[in-house]
Amino acid sequence: MRQNKLYVGNFPYSVDEAQLRTVFSVYGEISELAMIMDRDTGRPKGFAFITFSSQQAAEKALEQNGRDLGGRPMKVNMAMERDSRGGGGRGGRGGRPGGGNRPPRW
């Protein structure tokens, strides 16, 4: 399986997309960079996903794992594919423990 997508985490909230591109573009062409933002505040959450155009570039970029960025050691790993169960939330079914979409019985 071809893997060219990295998870990059543990960097300060002050780091922006341009800084990440600067750090990681030396390894190869970046085809996509997705900084994850907090839904409520609109601020970065301190992690991102970077997709390189080649697997070799992604593998070389793994050497950034543990390197300092803004005073914090970055965590850089190959991104894990999420299973597509859909939904989200607790329990995966309507957000209620135990599942289902019926109202709770109090």
SULZIVEN-V816950 format. One record per residue. N is the residue number from 1. RES is the residue in one small letter. OMEGA is omega as a letter, one per 40 degrees, with the letter a starting at -180 (none if undefined). D_CENTER is the distance of its C-alpha to the mean C-alpha in Angstrom with 1 decimal. Layout:
BEGIN
[[N & RES & OMEGA & D_CENTER] [N & RES & OMEGA & D_CENTER]]
END
This chain:
BEGIN
[[1 & m & i & 19.5] [2 & r & a & 18.0] [3 & q & a & 14.5] [4 & n & a & 13.2] [5 & k & a & 9.4] [6 & l & i & 7.5] [7 & y & i & 4.7] [8 & v & a & 6.1] [9 & g & i & 6.9] [10 & n & i & 10.4] [11 & f & a & 11.4] [12 & p & i & 13.9] [13 & y & a & 13.6] [14 & s & i & 16.2] [15 & v & a & 14.1] [16 & d & a & 13.9] [17 & e & a & 12.7] [18 & a & i & 16.0] [19 & q & i & 15.7] [20 & l & i & 12.5] [21 & r & i & 14.4] [22 & t & a & 17.4] [23 & v & a & 16.0] [24 & f & a & 14.4] [25 & s & i & 16.9] [26 & v & a & 19.6] [27 & y & a & 18.3] [28 & g & a & 18.7] [29 & e & i & 18.1] [30 & i & i & 14.6] [31 & s & i & 14.8] [32 & e & i & 11.7] [33 & l & a & 9.3] [34 & a & i & 7.3] [35 & m & a & 7.0] [36 & i & a & 6.5] [37 & m & i & 10.1] [38 & d & a & 12.4] [39 & r & a & 14.6] [40 & d & a & 17.7] [41 & t & a & 17.8] [42 & g & i & 15.8] [43 & r & i & 14.5] [44 & p & i & 11.1] [45 & k & i & 9.5] [46 & g & i & 8.8] [47 & f & a & 5.2] [48 & a & i & 3.8] [49 & f & a & 4.0] [50 & i & i & 7.7] [51 & t & i & 10.4] [52 & f & i & 13.7] [53 & s & i & 17.0] [54 & s & i & 18.1] [55 & q & a & 17.2] [56 & q & i & 19.4] [57 & a & i & 17.4] [58 & a & a & 14.1] [59 & e & i & 16.3] [60 & k & a & 17.9] [61 & a & i & 14.9] [62 & l & i & 14.2] [63 & e & i & 17.1] [64 & q & i & 15.1] [65 & n & i & 14.1] [66 & g & i & 16.1] [67 & r & a & 17.1] [68 & d & i & 17.8] [69 & l & i & 16.1] [70 & g & i & 17.9] [71 & g & i & 19.5] [72 & r & i & 16.6] [73 & p & a & 15.7] [74 & m & i & 12.2] [75 & k & a & 10.5] [76 & v & a & 9.7] [77 & n & i & 9.7] [78 & m & a & 10.0] [79 & a & i & 7.4] [80 & m & i & 9.5] [81 & e & i & 10.9] [82 & r & i & 11.4] [83 & d & a & 15.1] [84 & s & i & 16.4] [85 & r & a & 18.5] [86 & g & i & 18.1] [87 & g & a & 18.8] [88 & g & a & 16.4] [89 & g & a & 17.9] [90 & r & i & 20.1] [91 & g & i & 22.0] [92 & g & a & 20.5] [93 & r & i & 23.9] [94 & g & i & 24.4] [95 & g & i & 22.7] [96 & r & i & 25.8] [97 & p & a & 26.2] [98 & g & i & 28.5] [99 & g & i & 27.3] [100 & g & a & 29.4] [101 & n & i & 29.8] [102 & r & a & 33.1] [103 & p & i & 33.8] [104 & p & i & 34.0] [105 & r & a & 37.5] [106 & w & none & 38.5]]
END
